[in-house]
Amino acid sequence: MAKIADLKTKSDDELNTELAQLKKEQFNLRFQSATGQLEKPSRVKEVRRTIAQINTLKTERARSSAEG
């Protein structure tokens, strides 16, 4: 699981790449859950939380660059 401090050190491009990977993983996890093949149900929560952290970080960066 990614720590928010680790995410803050990444560039916008790296965050966008990681966000795309996490969304693909989330899609696959949903399919596994629907078909009953999900091995680690806790991973769904981790992925969802990390996506939210990345989106929050992107919003904070956009807001700070618009202000300053």
Buried (B, 14 or more C-beta within 10 A) or exposed (E): EBEEEEBEEBEEEEBEEBBEEBEEBBEEBEEBEEEEEBEEEEBBEBBEEBBEBBEEBBEEEEEEEEEE
